[in-house]
Amino acid sequence: MSEADIHFDFYRYLENAIEEQPTRGDITFGHARPEYNEGISGRADLVVFDENGSPVFVIEAKRPDGGRDIDPYAADVIRQAFGYAGDLGAPYFCTYNEERLVVFDAFEEGVPLLERSQKSYEISDPEEFASTLLDEIGRLAAGDQRWDALDNIFIDRVNTLHEYVTPRLEDSMEEHLEQDDEFNEDFKKWTSKQGIDYPGDNPSEVRREFAEQAAYLLINKIIFYKILESAPTYSQDVEPLAVSPHRVQEDLRDYFDQIVDEVDFEAVFEHDDVYDEIPLDPVSSKIRDFIIELDEQDLSQFDSDVIGQIYEGVIPAERRQDMGEYYTPPQICDLITRLTIEDESANVLDPSCGSGGFLVSSYHRLQQLLSEPQGSHERILTQISGVEINRFPAHLSAINLAIQDLTSYTEDVDIEITDFFDVKRYQRFERTRASAEGEETEGAETEEDLQEQVGGFDAVVGNPPYIRQENIDDKEKVRDHLSNREIDGEYISKRSDIYSYFITHATEFLADGGKLGYIISDRWLDTKYGEDVQKFLLNNYRINAIIKFDRQVFDDALVDSSVIILEKEDNEEERDDNITKFLRVTNEMDIDDIVTLVKSETDTNQMISEDNYRLVTRKQSSLYHESKWNTFFFGPPIYFDLQACPNVVELSEIAKVSRGITTGANAFFTGHTEDMHDLGLEPYTSPLLKATGQVETIPVTEEEASEWVILDVHDYVREALAGDADFGTTETEQVKEWLEENDHHPLLEYIESGEDDEYHERRTQQARDIWFDLGTLPRPKLLSTMFTWRVHRVFWNDVEAATSDQFYYIEPPEDIDEEVLGGILNSRIVGIANELLGRRAGGQGMTRLQTKVYETEQWPVPDPNNIDGDTKQDIKEAFQDLRNREEEVEDATFENTEEERDALDRAVLEALNLEGDNEELLSEVKQSLEALISMRDEGAGHKTTVLVERSERVDEDTGAIELPGVEAARESTTLNDFS
């Protein structure tokens, strides 16, 4: 698209938006004009006027370099747009390239042009954005919209430069590969070191990644050099960076070599020389302009972790997700360091330091604790260590630490570029660590000395990478340390995600009494492998606090997260007596307030609910008997009452729960009824419930069960095998011969067609005696489901349909009435348990609830054996009424069946005999389940509903609800063996 096309299209979009809604805030827009040249020296691409004909803003959208889109932060483009705004007297001007538009305040006295108030917008649809731009200008003019922070402006500027430089370096690199054999060999060595097969299937992707990293390293160097150049400590050691476009590459090499030689920043710029071999000619002019721009920037004014934010912005989210890396908000870093670093002499380790957010936060925390922080730069750096497997964020960590005090020399930063799981407990980092008093320690010779230097960190903090267990490259290496005597963690499930091992391995590096503070995925709170992680924490730490947030901490990751604050403790009695705090932050809170909550003394078995948080406390010894720690964040008081009720058992104690049929080859064994019947297979099939969405009411109807069928040939197989077989004939051949002899030709042809498609070669089929025989198909009355959307149901399978593995069979012994159990399982009380014991299957909209078999087994239910006859009859009748009602109504929602559900819940509450008025308890049950479903409805990770409080039970002095002493309840609810 040509330059003229860009601004002409946007002109039309703006005109349409003005015509549709001219008034935005205090401004009533009149019209837009393209190619405007009246009263200005030149031609403005677009000018937008108000209803009185006064110019409001100017847009510059030209492409000075031709070809690729313009850089909207380029100084010459900004100056040109500003010139037009100045000539016209427009209060705002914009630079625009279809993908990004930046609004500038044209008239800010005493502020350099490039630092004037700005607001940047990424554009996905220019037509829709036209209306948004008018709204934003209206809000900016009225003071209802904030301008971007200076550090965010700088980050966006670096991002756009990276976007500009990368494709041009890629082109230059491709040409250089064709012409320079030596560079070709060096590049192949680089790909080999990275474990990349080059050229392989996607050589262009490899070249693109390399160009991205080369551009990234180049920009890092320039920024860091300019920071040093302006710092009083280093200015005498470095000469101003030359800006000749023809000598940029040589100048950069010369000056950065000077930094490495004279200022000793080798750790910052350690990289493969091959990056320096790409000719910079295509970008030298742009780099020159960037260097000049930096002369006009005060680089000391930014937020302390602006470097980390640059990393987040420059490296695409999908690339960081591949590496499991997510930028951690500074507030989270500060919260964790406040809760883990408590002494000015503390040594701190971040084993996955990324771009250095936690290290910078640790630096400032130590500085705050020092009685004389002035001149403490070098001392603090001797107390901070980081490990990072990826070279580029490691560079940023080093830079981030070095620039914390530009009035002091930074002789060294302890950033190790390696895999944390290659660092053994007693292995020293390369540099000589210094003590807190500033005395260098001699090289240690004994294992004990090494433990003192490396294995004795006072705090381990960080944000371990988020890598699912199936994506861990070398799981044996990652798990190797678990066999160490000090860890004794070989029981940790191999299905554990990698952050689990960052906890176990970090334990080896902590001194006794040392603290660990991580932000990690919260999957360990409600998964099967998470029980092993919980066991490890209980056996090694005082678990001081686990903190969850109702909003996603990471903007570009659908990963719910939790903050863990642990204290290494060898004494079992001390661990068991500890009171663990489960803090759920429901609205924005100050760090000081969160720290106070975590550190303050609180009695055990308390639930305190306030506007911004909910706090539940538990004696640590009781946690051995709890497998789902997520319930402490979301469980309403009625759930804890249910757990502690003496008449309550887990479902597994009164019924067998098992998964439905797993065929191993659904395409062969199952099909639409009509299709299977057309093949002549009607006598050999049975009705099938294949998916949970197939059934819409508690009673399964024949119509619902008739959509799908499943191959059901066990009776035929049994009859075939009852006869005599020829010598040497396999059982499968015997069955097939019998089918041929007894005119079951459609079935035989279908089996042989399946063998042609090699279904019989699959592992599941080979495990069967007769590969096409699924055995006797169970048809239990009660069916729970793997997935739940809005309405909790346990289905009543009166039509005796077979089911897929999306359904679970619930089979009580003969002495338990199935209708009574069915009524209990369809109560809202069990619905609450299902919401809390299941897990949310990700997403931004209505999030499905997924429940495993073992989680269904854990449902707390009143024991039917201990319910009196009259109450049993009430439950049966209420259950029958609910089934009848669901069949009558067109849409069986909670609302349409409320009366019948209320009656069922009353009968089940009567069986529980809980303390309190049943009608009040019923109201609490209904509100609690509604709140839990609402949380999924609003999308896991976004703002959610605060759960129901129980005001009549709140202690007036403390604002706390006394929760039942669950630690004294059923021993059967333990985790794995803790002996």
C-alpha positions, 0 to 999 in steps of 0.5 A: 500500500502506498503512502497516500493510500494509508492516510487516505483510507484513514481519512475516510475512517475518521470522516465516517466516525465523525459523521456517526458521533461528532462529539467526544468529551468536550470536543465536537469534531467537524471534519478531516482533510487529507493532503492539507497544505493551507498555511503550512510549509509543506503538506500534512497527510491528515488534519482533523478540525473541530466544528468551528474549523479549528485544527485539533490534531495532525497525522503524519503517515509518510514513509521516508525510507520507502518499502517497510512501514515508518518508525512512528518514533523516528525523530525526523517524522516527529519533528515534521508532524510537530512542524505542521501542528505548530504552523496550524496551532493544533494542540496535538499531532500524531505519527502513524504507520497502520500498526501503531499510532502515537499521539503527542502533546504539541505544546509543553513548555520547557520539555524537549520535543522527544520527551513531550507527553505521548500516548501509544496505540497498537492497531489491529483494525484501522477502521475501528481505531478511527473512532477510538482515536477521536474518543482518546483525543477527547479524553486527553483534552478533558484530562480524563486520560493519562499520558504514557509514563516516560519509561513506557514511552522509551520501551515502545520506542525501543520496540519499534526500533527492534521491529525496524532493525530485525528484518533488515539484519535478516536480509543482510545476514542472508546475503552475507551467508551467500558471500562469506564462507567463514561467516557461514561456518560460524553461523552453523557452529552457532546453530549447532550450539543452540541445538538447531538443525540448520538449514533443516525444514525452516532455515528462514525461521532460524535466520529470523531468530538469529537476526532478532537476537543480534538486533536485541544485543546491538540495542542493549549495548547502545543503551548501556553505553549511553547510560555509562557515557552520561554517568559521572563515574564512567564518563572519564573512561569512555569517549563519546560514541561516534555517530557516523553512519558508515562507521557504526559497526566499527565504532560500536566494536571499538567502544564496547571493547573499551568498556570490557577492557577498562570497566570490566563488564565482561559479564554484560557483553559475553556473547558469540562473536558471530553476532558481530559479523553481520554487516550493519550497513542497512541499519547504520543510519537508523542506529545513528539516529537512535544514538543521537536521540539518546543524547536528548534522553535522561536515561536515569529518570526511568523506573528501576526495572525499565530494562526488564520491561524492554525485554518483555516488549522486544521479545515476542510473547510467544517466544517467551512462552516457548522458553517459559519466561514471563516478566514479573511485575515489580510489585510482585518482586518487591512483595516477595523480597520484603517477605524473604530478605530480613537482614542487611547481610542476607545473601540472595539467589535467583535461580532463573533471574531473567532480565533481573527484576527480582535481583533489582528488587533484592538490591533495593531491599538490602539497601533499605535494610542497611543503616548506612546505604550510601556507597553500598553498591559494591557490597550489595552486589557481593550479596546477590547472585543470579542464574539464567539459562538464556544469554540475552535476559542474563545480559539485562540482569547484569545491566540492571544491577550495574545501573542501580548506582552510576556514581559507583564503579561496578567491578563485577556482577554475579550472573551465571549463564547456565542451566540451574540444574547444571549447578550442583549444591556444592559447586561454586559460582565462577567469581570469588564471593565476598562476605557481607563485611566486604572481605573476600573469601579464599577458594574453598577446598572442602565440601563444608566450606563450599556449602558455607559459600554456595549452599547457604543462601539466606533467601532464594527468590524468583519466577521459575519458568513455566514449562509443562512436564511434557515439554521438559527437555531433559527430565532425567537431568532435572530430576537428578538432584531428587535422589540426594540425601538432603532432598530425598524427593524421588517420590515427586511425580514425573508429571510435575511441571518444572517449577516443582523442581526449582523448589526442590533444587533451590532447597539445596542452596538455602541455609537453615532458616533461609526463606524461599519466595517464588511466584509460580503456577497454582496447578500444584494446589489442586492437581495429583502431582501437586500432592507430592509438591505439598508433601515436600513443602510440609517435610522441609519448610514452615509454610508461612504464606500462600498468596493468590490474586483474583487478577492475572499477574501476567498479561500475556499468559493464561496462567493462574499463579500463586506466591509461596513464602517458605522458611527452611526448617529441619525440626518437624515439631516446629513445622507442624506447629506453624500456622499457614496463611492462605491469602486471597487478594480480591482487589488492589492492595498496598504491598505494606498491607499484604506484608503486615497481614502475612507477618502478623500473628493470627490464630489457627482455623480463622477465616477473615474476609474484608473488602480487599482480601480473604485470609484463611489460617490453618495449623500446618500439621492439619495440611497433611490431611488436605489434598486440595489446598485451593479450597482455602482460597475459594471455599465458603464457610459451609464447605468447611462445615461439611468437611468437619461434619461427623456424618460425612464421608468421602464418596469413595467410602460408599461407592466405587467410582470408575471411568467410562469405556476407553476404546483406544479407537473411537473411529472404529468402535463408535459412530452415529447410529444411522451410519452404523446401521447403514453398514448392517451393524445394528444387531452388534451395537448398543446406545452410547453416551459419547459426550457430556453435551449430549445429555441435558437433564438428570434423567437420561432419555432414550432420544439422547442415548440414540444419537450414538452407538458403540460396538457391543459384540461380547455375547457373540465372542463368548458364544464363538469361543464356546465351540471347538477350534481347529488346532493352531487357530488363535482365538481371534481367528476362531471368532472370525471363522464362527462369524463366517459360519453363522452368517454374521457377514456385516460384522466380519467385513467391518472387523476386517476393514478395521484390520486393513486400517491397522486398528488391531495394531494399536496398543490398547487393542493388543492388550485385549484377548480379542482386539474388537471385543470391549467385554461386557459394557457397564450400564450403571444408574448413576453417572457423573461427568468429566466436564461441567459447564453451569449446572452440576448434575449426576445423571440417572441412567434409567435407559441403561446406555453405555458411556464413553470415558467422559462419564464416570460410573458411580456404583454403590453396594447393594445396601445403599439405595441408588435413588437416595445416593443420586439425590445426595449427589445432585444437591447443591452441597455436592455441587460446591464440592465439585467446584472446589475439588475440580480444576478450571480448564483455562480460557477467557470466557466461561471456563469449564470445570474439569473433574478427575475420577480421584477428585470425584471420589473425594466429594464429601457426602452424608453417609446414607448408612447413617441417615434415618428412614424418613429423611431417606424417603424425603431425599428420594421423593425430592430427587424424583420431583427434580427429575420429573421437573427437568423433563417437563421444562424446555430448559432445565436451568437452576432457575427453572428447577429452583423449587425442586432443588431447594426441596432436595437441598433441605432434605440433604441438609437435614441429613447433615444435621449442621448447626444453624437454621436450615433455611439460612444454611440453604440460602448460604449454600445457594449463594456460595454455589452461585458465586463459584460458578460466577467465578468461572463465568467471568473467566479464570484469572480475571476479577471474580466475585468475593465468596459469601460471608457469614456475618452472623458468625463473625467475631465482632472484635476480630472480624474472623469466622471460626472454622471447624478444626478439620485436622481432627476430621477423617484420616482418610483424606490424607495425601500420600504416606507421610511416615 
